[in-house]
Amino acid sequence: MISNQILQNTIEGLKAISRVEFCVIDTDGKIAAATSESMNEFEKPALEFVKSSADSQEIQGCQFFKIYDEQQLEYILVAGGAGEDLYMVGKMVAFQIQNLLTAYKERFDKDNFIKNLLLDNLLLIDIYSRAKKLHIGTDVRRVAIVVETENNKDSNALEIVRTYKGSTGRDFVTAVDENNVIVVKELADGDGNAEIDKEAAGIAACLEKEGIGNVHIAYGTIIGEIKEVSRSYKEAKMALDVGKIFFSERNIIAYSELGIGRLIYQLPIPLCKMFIKEIFDGKNPDEFDEETLTTINKFFENSLNVSETSRQLFIHRNTLVYRLDKLQKSTGLDLRVFEDAITFKIALMVVKYMKYMETFEY
């Protein structure tokens, strides 16, 4: 259904062109929009006009028109004032509002379809039949992008993103809850993650320009059939959560970039605790001093290269070897051995995941 604000903007624009006053009244006799307070007196005549069989009629020097949506009466349009040829102008305005009704109904139907598609609420046969009816391509490359903002419940992020994307008809912007905005983006044949990253960066910049900060964006894998949109959406949601845990420094993350974090995220907490206890023998990795943690992270960043790590840390090679030996004595893991390094890296990631889940619970 068209909002009253859109109706108001429409008739005000048409008044500026035609110099005719307009009033739109619903079938209950309530004014939805009016260009002048003097038009408020037509509520009662409009209710009487609703009961008549005529589609247009002159009442009290004004022209009344019925506006239908698929043979269902939706509004009464009143055209009056000092303008010339009230009937012709009013007829054109009624036609314009009727077209708006059709356009917004189609938009609503498409939005409803995309929501149900994302939530897996449609049977396979319904997906293709409804897509055909709504003129939505079924064999098109698409990706689901999830946008999360700070205090999204209190912001108008959805409308900002819709305005940014425009009404091209190729991409869909919707929301299935109060927390996230979802963009189902259509991609050209050669488009990949680089183009999606560019799109995500544009959305983030638009939101930040409007004063909405702390934007996090994630997207799933590219799919080729409309039935797989829900899978891309689920992947994007997972990427959003996993990205906060293991890639907190990034505000845009792809499902394909999650790596082993994707597996850790799906582990039950009791199993994680058991694993950490076995690896660190009851010692919490948070107990490592800052120097040790910095050394470990830099050693991993440089692919276990002792020389490059010592150079970047501005320490002697023997100093780094001493630190690694000390760590080996306390944990039993030698980070210079690939298998031990992998175990240690996974353990640190598991600890991060556990801490995040504990914070989430509270």
N, C-alpha and C positions, 0 to 999 in steps of 0.2 A: 504494500500500500504506500502511496505517496505521502510524505510527511507534510504537515501543514506549512512548514517553513518553505519547502520547495514550491508548494502552491502559491504562497505569498510572493515569493521572488518572481514566479512566472507571471502572475497577473499584474504585478507592479511594472514589470518590464513591458508587458503588452499595453498597459495604460499609458506609459511614456510614449509609445509609438502611435496609439490610436486616439489618445485624449478622452477615453471612455472609462468610466468607473466600473469596477467589477466586484462581485461578491460570490464566493463559493460556499454553498451551504450543504451539509450532509443530509441524509434522509431522515434524521431525527430532528431536523430544524436547527442544528447548531452550526454557527459560522466557523468554517475551517480557515478562511482567508478573506480579506477585504481590503480594498484600496482606499476606502474612506469610511469614517465612523457613521456617516449618514446612511450607509448601506445596511446598517444593523437592523433597520426597521422592517426588513423583508423576511424575517424568520417565519412569521405566521403565514404570510402569503405563499412562501416556499413549501410549507407543510401541506397547504391546500392544493398546491400545484402537483405535489407528489401523487396525490390521489386521482388526479385527472388523467384522461387517456391521451392528452395532447403531448407532443414532444417539445413544442415551443409555444409560447403564448405571451401576449402583451398584458402586463398587469401594472397598474398605477404609473403608467408612462415609461415603464422599463420592460426589457425583453427577458423572458425566463426561458432557459433551455435545460433539458434533461441530458445528463452525461451517463452513459452506460459502460459497463465492463462485462463483455460477453453476455449481453442481454440482461445483466443485473444492474438496476439503477444504483449509482454510487453518489452522484452529486447533482445539485441544482446550481446552475450558473445564472447570475443576475447581471445584466448589462444595462447601465443607465448613465445619465449625465448629459453634458452638452454636445457630445460627439455626434458626427453625422452617421447616418445609416446604421443605427444600433443593431438591426437584425443581422446584417451581413458581418459586421465586426464580431458580434456575439457568437454567431455561428462558427466563425473561424477560431475564436478562442475556445469554444466548447470542443471543437475538433482537435485543437492542440492539447487540451487537458486529457481528452480521451486517448490520444496517442501516448501521452505520458503514462497513463494508467497501464496501457499495454506494455510499454517498455519496462516500467518498474516491476510489473508482475513477472515478466520474463526474467528480469534480473533476480527477483526473489526466488523464482523457481530454479534458476541456475545455482544460486547460492545454497539453497536447500539441498539440491542434488550433490553439490561438491561436499557439503558437510557430511551427508550420509555416506558418500563415497569414502571420505577420509576415515570415518568411524566404522567402516565395514558393515554398514546397516542395510546393504542392498544385495539381492541375489544377482548372480552373474547375468542372467537373462534380462533383469530389470536395468542393470547398468547400461547395456548396449541399446535397449529400446528407448530408455529415457534420454540417453546421450544423443541419439538420432533425432528425437522429438525436439530437443533443445538446441540442435545444430552444433553440437560439441564433437570435435574430431576424436575418434577412438584410437587410431593408430598413429599417435603423435608422441614425439619425445618430450617428456616432462620431468620436472623435479619438484619435490615438496620442500619449501623453505619455512622454517619456524622462527618467528621473531619474538623475543622476550625483552621487555623493558622494565625499568625500575618503576614500581607502583603502577603496573599496567592497568589494574582495576580502576584506578582513579584518572587515567589518562585517556586521550582520544586517539591512541596509536592506530587503531583499526581504520578510522576515517582518514588519518594522515597518510597511511600507506596506500589506501584506496585512491586518494587524490594524487599521490605520487605516481601510481601505476596508470592512472587514467582509465578510460573505458574502451580499451582496444578490443576487448572480447576474446583475446587470446590467452591472457593470464587471469587467474581468479584470486581474489583476496577475501578471506573469510576468517571466522573464529569459531571454535567449537567449545571454548570455555573462556573464563575471564582472564586467564593468565597469558595467553599467547595469540599472536596474529599469524595466520598461515597464508603463504603465497604458493599457489600451484602455478609454476612458470612453464610456459611452452618454450622449447629449445629448437634451434635450427640444427640441421644435420651435423654440422661441424663443431657445434658448441660443446664445451666440456666444463671442467671445474673452474678454469680461468674466467670464463664468461659468467658463471654462477657467482664466483667471488666478487666480481665487478658489480653484479646486480645487488648482492648483499651489502657491499660497501656503500652503494648509492642509497639503499633503504636506511642504513645506519646513519649516514650523513644527513639525510632528510629529517629523521626523527630528532637527531641532536640539534639541528637548526631550529626545530620547533620547541626546544627546551626539554626534550625527553632524553635523559641520560642513562648510563649503564645498560646499553643495548647489547644483547647477546643474540647471535644468529647462527643457526645450524641448518644443514640440509642433508637430505638422504641421497641415495644413488639415483642416477638417471634411469627412467623406465620408458618403455616403448609402447605400452598399451594402457588404456585408461583403467583397466581393472587392477593394475599394480600401483596406482597412486597411493593407496592406503599403506602399502609396504614402504614406500619412500617416506611417507609421513611418520611412520613408526620409527624408521631409522633416524630421521631428523630429530625426533623427540629424544631418542637415546643419545644422539650426538650432543644435544644441548646439555644433558645431565653429565655425561662423561667428560665433555669439554670443560665444565666447571671444576671437575676434580683434577684432571691431569693436564689441562691446557688453560689454566686460569689466566694466563697472560694474553690469551687471544680472545677476540670478541666474535670471530667468524670461524666456524669449524665444520668440516665435512665428515660425514659418516665413514668415508673411505680412509680418513686420516687417523682414526681412533687407535688402530693397532691393537696391541694386547690389552689396552685399557677397556676395550669392548668386552673382552672375556671376563676380566676381573669384576667389572660392573655387575655381572650376572651371577657372581658367586654368593652363596649364603654367608652371612656374617659369622655364624659358629665355625664354619669351615675355615674362614679367614683367620679367626683367632687361633685355631689349632695350628695353622700353617706358621703364623708368626711366632707362636710359642716354640715350635720345633726349630725354627731357623735361628732365633735370637735367644733361645733358652730363657724366656721370661723377661728379657731386657727390652725396654721400649726404645725403638730407634730415635724417638724424640729426645732421648737422654744424651745422644751424641752432641758434642759441642759444635759451635758454628764453624770452627776451622775444619773439623772432620767432615761435616756435611758439605761444605764448600768444595773440599778436596774430592769427595765422592762424586758430586754432581759434575764438576769440571772434568774428572777422569772419564765419566760416561759420555760427556759431550764430545770428547776427543777420541772416542772409539778405543779406549784403553791404551792410548799412546802415552807412555811415561814422559818422553822428551817434550812433546807438545804441551802436555798438561803442566809440567814444571815450568815451562817457558811462560805460559799464560798466567800462572799463579805467582810468577816472579820469585820462585824458590829454586834452590839447587836440586838437581835430580836425586841426590842421596837423601835430601830432606823428604821428598815425596815418597821414596822407597821406604823410609823410616815410618812415615805415617801409614802406609799401606800394610807394613809388617805389624804395626801396632793394632790396626783394625782387624787383621787376620787373627791375632792372639785373642782379641775380645769376642770375635764372632765365629771364628773357625772358617771364615771364607776369605780366599785370596782373590782380590778383584783383578789380578793380572791373569788369572785363569778364566777362560771364557765361560765355562759352566758355572763357576762360582759367581762371576759377575752377573750372569743372567738371573741366577737365583736371588742375588742381593737386590738387583733392579726390580724384580717382580715383588719382592718383599716390601720395598719402599713404596711401591705403587699400591699394594694391598693396604698398607698402613694409611696412606692418603685416603683411600676409598672408605676405610673403616671410620676415620675421623669425620669425613663428609657425611656419612650416614648417621653418625651419632648427633651431629649438628642438625641434620634434617629432621631427626626424630623429635628434637626439642624445639 
